[in-house]
Amino acid sequence: MVPGAFSVLNKSGVEFLMEAGAGARAGFLDSEYAEKGVRLAAREEVLGAADVVLQVRSPGANPETGAGDLAGFHSGQIVIGFGEPLTALDAGRRLAQAGVTFLAMELMPRITRAQSMDALSSMATIAGYKAVLIAADSLPRMFPMLMTAAGTVAPARVLVVGAGVAGLQAIATARRLGAVVSGYDIRTAVKEQIESLGARFVVLDVQPDAAEDKGGYAKAMSEDFYRRQREAMAGVLAEQHVVITTAAVPGRKAPILITGEMMTRMAPGSVIVDIAAERGGNCELTRPGEVVVERGVSIHGPLNLPSTIPYHASQMYAKNIATFLKYLIKDGKVALPADDEIVRETLVTQGGEVVHARVRELMGLPALQAV
């Protein structure tokens, strides 16, 4: 939460208890929270006393303090945050065993009435923007075309792979910096969006099946499709100075779109920024959290990019999570009706059980019977 986000919940009857110093590194001081009537306390007290815990990274998505937080939760408590429920299955089991009701922000359905709660899109916006800045800082060229007394400086050529929220923001940012930008996505329906940002839509002669699931998230394609896609993309890569890859499928390892062999066609000094590094990466040579240089091409595998722009990441996430909490509060209490699509899609554990259908399937548990 940021100080300005509390106004969303002013009439909800909520009292706020917050970890002291939690906002400091994002530029929000304790004094600003105190002015809003927020009581500040140690983390352990917050976890022990709160009826509802709002977090950025909950157990399953928090390798630093997630285990300690889980030990501090109590039965009947509601926890809302990112939790990697489709991959961190053990954390889901432990939350259920602790009697915690957990709602995962990354499972928010992409429907019109949930847009203001879509934290995954908020964080993707920041990741797409920052990826371009990393590339511009690393590239031994300037992005824009310049006419100088020393001659003309040719613009950098940038390819963005994937035109979801992160990809579109990367395209827009690279264009603002003056690069010649191309965009590729297996969904030909996004051609208009890419071109509206001033980029060229790359057409590869590979036809996918349906590329989105009913929730609006990317679907995994067959390995044969990815192989044909790589073959068609190899020639496009040879023309680029920067490649930014953003292809990720929730709950699955990121597809390999760029092999080591394909990279040999890129000019020395070229840069790849792999936003999908946290899910294994779209580039075969990506190492999460590291920068690898291969034949003069640098491959960046950044992790948790939103945390590198904490002020606006916090501002956007606070609006998402506050709006979600307000939506759940009815007559001063949190209501979780099973027939509500937003609740059904985000609710992972409740009453000692893992209740999310897809998570249960991944755990090998039988489907719950409707009551």
Phi, psi and omega in degrees: 000142172249158185307322183287348185274346184293337181299333179300330186250014186304322185260015183265356180073021183272136172255136186252131174238127188227147176297126179299134177080001185296331182263356190300315185287347175264358178097015180243115187274154178304324182298327179292324178288319179301323178296336179270004180085014180277133176269130183260140183206174176291156182304316182299320180292320179300311182296323182286328188263337189286141171280324179232128179252123175257126182227164168276297180247110178271173178309136185106328179242004185235091182290341183280303187236007183301317181296319179294322178297317182300321179293335181271349179286160178227160183301137180090349181285146177255128180239131180233127179175183171284135183218006181048050187295336182277348180237323181272068187293325180295321178297322177298317178299316183291325176296319178296315180298329180280355180078018182275139171267114185246129175243124186264122182295330182285352179263007180304125181292145180271076177238161188303314186284354178253006184301319182287354179252000188281083183290331180298319177292322178300313181290328178293325177302314181291319180298318180296319178296311185291328179301321179292321178296322177297316180296315181296324180288331184268335185288134179279030178223162169271152180287313187276159169283134180231138174258110185235168177296338179268008179116179181273133175263118181288145180287154175287150177253126185238132174246127175250122182258115184103120183245045169280202182299313181296316182295317180294322177292323177296318178299312182298319182291317179296322177294318179297330178278354173099007181284160169272115193245138172238151178227144178227141174208147179290343178270105181294345180294341182271002180308315182296321179294318179297314182290331179293340178268003178090014179256162177268134177275122181276126179254121175250145183277060175223130184255117179274167167277196178304128187258357179233149172272179184292343178273000178089006180260157182295143176260150174287138178259173180287156179296329177295321178296313181297325178296313180295325178296316179298318180298318182287330184278341185304317180291327179293320181300324183299339183267356190258149171263330180226136172233129176243120182253137186227009189284117178218145178241121182308129177078004181231158173295141180298141179289143175281116180254335182233115178271166177300324179294320179298325182294336181296343180272352179275147182289146174305141183095348179293159186230135171244128173245115187258094181295336181277013184304325181296339178253026177102336175097149175273345179257134184302329185263003180297135170241114184306129178083004184231168171244121181250135176247121182229116181053039177085355178262127180263132180245115181263131177241066186293147178244144175049054181303323179303330181291346178276350173232066193293332182297304183283331174298317179293318180300314182289317181294321180299318178296317179300310188284327177292320178295321178296314180297317178300321179298326184278338185276124176231121179055042175081002180229155177281125179247136182233070182293131184293339182270003178270125185298320181295316178295311184301320184282334183260341184284118184258313180229148178194138175059033178083004182239151164279120188249350181284126188301315183290322179294319177300319180297317179294330179278353183078022180266149179291155178296142177286143178277135178296139180266000000 
